[in-house]
Amino acid sequence: LLIPQGVGVRQMDIAEANAINTVFGASTKSLPIYSTKPQIGFAGTAGCSIDLITAVLALNNGIVPKTKNTQNINENYGINITCDGPIKTEMQHVATNCHAIGGQTAAMVVSRYKT
């Protein structure tokens, strides 16, 4: 699962989709992507905490949430945004990327604990 910034600003979304495709290559189409921003709005630096909590819950419950309030996604983005409903899946890692106006930036990877 990838939780990107996903703020819904066309130019930013295009740049972010391009970066995701560059980093994940052919795996991008099968990588579930969920953004919290369409549901709760842009929370500035608090968004990083919200994304981290979402990542932990997704790992714990094995569910990628539905990205709400998202329609008409440009297919040229080439990314797999979970708009059709929640997805039950076993995940080992969740990556998040968030930033706020002024330069605060955080990227985190949360992994399942192996016993």
C-alpha positions in Angstrom: 0.0 0.0 0.0 1.2 3.5 -0.8 -0.3 6.5 0.9 0.8 9.5 -1.2 0.2 13.2 -0.6 -2.7 13.1 -3.0 -4.1 16.6 -2.4 -6.2 16.8 -5.6 -4.3 19.7 -7.2 -3.9 18.8 -10.8 -0.3 19.9 -11.3 0.8 18.3 -8.0 -1.1 15.1 -8.7 0.5 14.8 -12.2 4.0 15.2 -10.7 3.3 12.8 -7.9 1.9 10.1 -10.3 5.0 10.5 -12.5 7.2 10.1 -9.5 5.3 7.0 -8.4 5.6 5.5 -11.8 9.3 6.2 -11.9 10.0 4.6 -8.6 7.7 1.6 -8.8 7.8 1.0 -12.6 5.8 -2.0 -13.8 4.6 -2.7 -10.3 2.7 0.6 -10.1 -0.5 -0.8 -11.7 -0.8 -3.5 -9.0 0.2 -1.2 -6.1 -2.9 -0.1 -4.1 -2.9 3.6 -3.5 -5.1 5.4 -0.9 -5.1 9.0 0.0 -6.6 10.4 3.2 -6.9 14.0 1.8 -10.1 13.6 -0.3 -11.9 12.4 2.8 -10.5 14.8 5.5 -8.9 17.6 3.6 -5.4 19.0 3.8 -4.4 18.9 7.5 -0.9 20.4 7.0 1.8 18.6 9.1 -1.0 16.8 11.1 -1.6 14.9 7.8 1.6 12.9 8.4 0.2 11.6 11.7 -3.1 10.8 10.1 -1.3 8.9 7.3 0.8 7.0 9.8 -2.2 6.0 11.8 -3.9 4.9 8.6 -0.9 2.8 7.6 -0.8 1.0 11.0 -4.5 0.3 10.8 -4.3 -1.0 7.2 -1.4 -3.3 8.2 -3.2 -4.5 11.3 -6.6 -5.1 9.6 -5.3 -6.2 6.2 -7.6 -3.7 4.5 -6.8 -0.9 2.0 -9.6 1.7 2.5 -11.7 3.1 -0.3 -10.5 6.5 -1.4 -13.6 8.6 -1.0 -14.7 11.7 -2.8 -12.5 10.9 -5.8 -13.9 10.7 -9.3 -12.7 11.1 -12.9 -9.1 10.0 -12.3 -7.0 10.5 -15.4 -6.1 7.0 -16.7 -2.8 8.5 -18.0 -1.6 8.7 -14.4 -1.2 4.9 -14.5 -1.8 4.4 -10.8 -4.2 2.1 -8.9 -6.2 4.4 -6.6 -8.7 2.4 -4.5 -11.9 4.1 -5.5 -14.2 1.1 -6.0 -14.2 0.0 -2.4 -12.0 -1.3 0.3 -9.6 -4.1 -0.6 -8.8 -7.0 1.7 -5.2 -8.0 1.2 -2.1 -9.2 3.2 0.4 -6.4 3.3 3.9 -6.5 4.7 4.8 -2.8 4.2 2.9 0.5 3.8 4.7 3.6 2.6 3.5 7.1 3.2 4.7 10.5 1.9 3.4 13.8 3.0 4.4 17.4 3.2 3.1 20.7 4.3 3.4 24.3 3.0 6.7 25.7 4.2 8.8 22.6 3.5 7.9 20.1 6.3 8.2 16.7 4.6 8.0 13.1 5.9 8.3 9.8 4.2 7.7 6.7 6.3 7.6 2.9 5.8 5.7 0.9 8.3 6.3 -2.9 8.2 4.5 -5.8 9.8 6.3 -7.2 12.8 7.7 -10.7 12.2 7.8 -13.1 15.1 
